[in-house]
Amino acid sequence: MSLVSVLIPVTMLLVGFGLWAFFWAVRTGQFDDLDIPAWEILVEDQSDAGAAHVAAPPADPDDPA
């Protein structure tokens, strides 16, 4: 019985924290746009495309590394 008297308040605190976190996320706009960020990873930016083709500088032949 003493374990139940500890678990119920701990559970209520966790539920309260979860509700607070959910309402905070809604207030700060975390759920405003759920579709566009998922599609943005599939679109290749023109600025990033040039960076992928830039070769590394040639190695120094005099460097003993």
C-alpha positions in Angstrom: 0.0 0.0 0.0 2.9 2.4 0.7 4.2 1.9 -2.9 0.9 3.0 -4.3 1.0 6.2 -2.2 4.3 7.0 -3.9 3.4 5.9 -7.4 0.2 7.9 -7.7 1.9 11.3 -7.0 4.8 10.5 -9.2 2.4 9.6 -12.0 0.4 12.8 -11.5 3.6 14.8 -11.7 4.6 13.0 -15.0 1.2 13.6 -16.5 1.3 17.2 -15.5 4.7 17.6 -17.0 3.5 16.0 -20.2 0.5 18.2 -20.5 2.7 21.3 -19.8 5.2 20.2 -22.5 2.3 19.6 -25.0 0.7 23.0 -24.5 4.1 24.7 -24.6 4.8 23.1 -27.9 1.4 24.2 -29.3 1.9 27.7 -28.0 5.4 28.1 -29.6 4.3 26.8 -33.0 6.0 23.4 -33.1 3.0 21.9 -34.8 2.3 24.7 -37.3 3.7 23.0 -40.4 4.2 19.3 -40.4 4.5 18.6 -44.1 7.1 21.1 -45.5 10.1 20.1 -43.3 9.6 16.5 -44.3 9.7 17.5 -48.0 12.6 19.9 -47.6 15.2 17.1 -47.1 14.3 15.7 -50.6 14.9 19.0 -52.4 18.5 19.8 -53.3 19.5 23.4 -52.8 21.5 25.1 -55.6 23.9 26.5 -53.0 24.6 23.0 -51.6 24.9 21.4 -55.0 28.1 23.3 -55.9 29.7 22.5 -52.6 29.4 18.8 -53.2 31.5 19.0 -56.4 34.3 21.1 -54.9 37.3 18.9 -54.7 39.6 18.9 -51.7 42.9 20.8 -52.2 45.6 18.6 -53.6 47.9 17.1 -51.1 51.3 18.7 -50.6 53.9 16.3 -52.1 56.6 17.7 -49.7 54.5 16.9 -46.6 55.8 13.7 -44.9 52.4 13.0 -43.4 
